[in-house]
């Protein structure tokens, strides 16, 4: 883990609450470095153009997005003018490697424009 980051220990937690990112809410760790996003809940929802985003702008490997939903992960819809899809996304914008996306859930629902993306761009081309 990078210095200055946080790591949460969920040992002993029996019941998780719900996490809702709605109306273009964003969890964004973009920049130079390997910051990560971790979400753990019973039902996790990204809706209405909401995003969990890590755009790596440096030369080191990007941080990961880790989602653990004990019951359901839903990624659906777009913002009102349909220009921003709800999504989980890691992306490398420089010479580094994009981060991984790890999902653990009983049920996954991606619909109505929702997306899960892991992109790497090198020398002007998308891989």
C-alpha positions in Angstrom: 0.0 0.0 0.0 1.3 3.5 -0.8 2.3 5.6 2.1 -0.5 7.9 3.3 -3.2 5.4 2.2 -5.8 3.6 4.3 -6.5 -0.1 4.7 -9.6 -1.2 6.4 -9.9 -4.5 8.3 -13.4 -6.1 8.1 -12.6 -9.2 10.2 -15.5 -9.7 12.6 -18.0 -7.6 10.7 -21.2 -9.7 10.4 -23.6 -7.3 8.6 -22.6 -4.7 6.0 -24.8 -1.8 5.0 -25.6 -0.6 1.5 -23.5 1.8 -0.6 -25.3 4.0 -3.1 -23.5 6.3 -5.6 -26.3 8.2 -7.2 -26.7 11.4 -9.4 -23.2 11.5 -10.8 -21.4 10.8 -7.5 -17.7 9.9 -8.0 -15.1 8.0 -6.1 -12.0 9.2 -8.0 -8.3 8.4 -7.1 -6.9 9.6 -10.4 -3.4 11.0 -10.6 0.2 10.0 -10.4 0.6 7.0 -8.1 -1.1 3.8 -7.2 -4.1 4.9 -5.1 -6.9 2.3 -4.9 -10.7 2.3 -4.3 -12.2 -0.3 -2.0 -16.0 -0.7 -1.5 -17.5 -3.3 0.8 -21.2 -3.6 1.4 -24.4 -5.7 1.3 -25.8 -4.1 -1.9 -23.6 -1.6 -3.9 -25.2 0.6 -6.5 -23.7 3.0 -9.1 -26.5 4.8 -10.9 -27.3 8.0 -12.8 -23.8 8.5 -14.2 -21.9 7.7 -11.0 -18.4 6.4 -11.3 -15.6 4.7 -9.4 -12.5 5.9 -11.4 -8.7 5.5 -11.2 -6.8 7.1 -14.1 -3.1 6.4 -13.6 -1.1 9.3 -15.0 2.4 8.1 -14.0 4.8 5.4 -14.9 4.1 3.0 -12.1 1.2 0.5 -12.0 -2.2 2.1 -11.3 -4.2 1.3 -8.2 -7.0 -1.3 -8.3 -10.7 -1.0 -7.8 -12.0 -3.7 -5.4 -15.7 -4.2 -4.9 -17.2 -6.7 -2.5 -21.0 -6.8 -2.4 -22.3 -9.7 -0.2 -25.6 -9.7 -2.1 -25.7 -7.5 -5.2 -23.6 -5.1 -7.3 -25.6 -2.9 -9.7 -24.1 -0.6 -12.3 -26.8 1.0 -14.3 -27.9 4.0 -16.3 -26.3 7.3 -17.3 -26.6 11.0 -16.3 -29.7 12.8 -17.6 -28.3 13.7 -21.0 -26.8 10.2 -21.5 -23.2 11.6 -21.8 -21.8 9.9 -18.7 -22.4 6.2 -18.1 -22.3 4.7 -14.6 -19.1 2.7 -14.4 -16.2 1.1 -12.7 -13.1 2.2 -14.6 -9.3 1.9 -14.4 -7.2 3.6 -17.1 -3.5 4.2 -17.7 -3.0 7.6 -19.4 0.8 7.6 -19.6 3.4 4.8 -19.8 2.2 2.9 -16.7 -0.1 -0.1 -16.4 -3.8 0.5 -15.5 -5.0 -1.0 -12.3 -7.1 -4.2 -11.9 -10.8 -4.3 -11.2 -11.8 -7.0 -8.7 -15.4 -7.9 -8.1 -16.8 -10.3 -5.5 -20.6 -10.6 -5.4 -23.4 -13.1 -5.4 -25.2 -11.2 -8.2 -23.9 -8.7 -10.7 -26.2 -6.5 -12.7 -24.8 -4.2 -15.5 -27.6 -2.6 -17.6 -29.0 0.4 -19.3 -25.6 1.8 -20.3 -23.6 0.7 -17.2 -20.0 -0.2 -17.8 -16.9 -2.0 -16.3 -13.7 -0.8 -18.1 -10.0 -1.4 -17.7 -8.0 0.5 -20.4 -4.3 1.1 -21.1 -3.1 3.6 -23.6 0.4 3.4 -25.0 2.1 5.5 -27.7 -1.2 7.0 -28.7 -3.1 3.7 -29.1 -5.6 2.0 -26.8 -4.7 -1.6 -25.8 
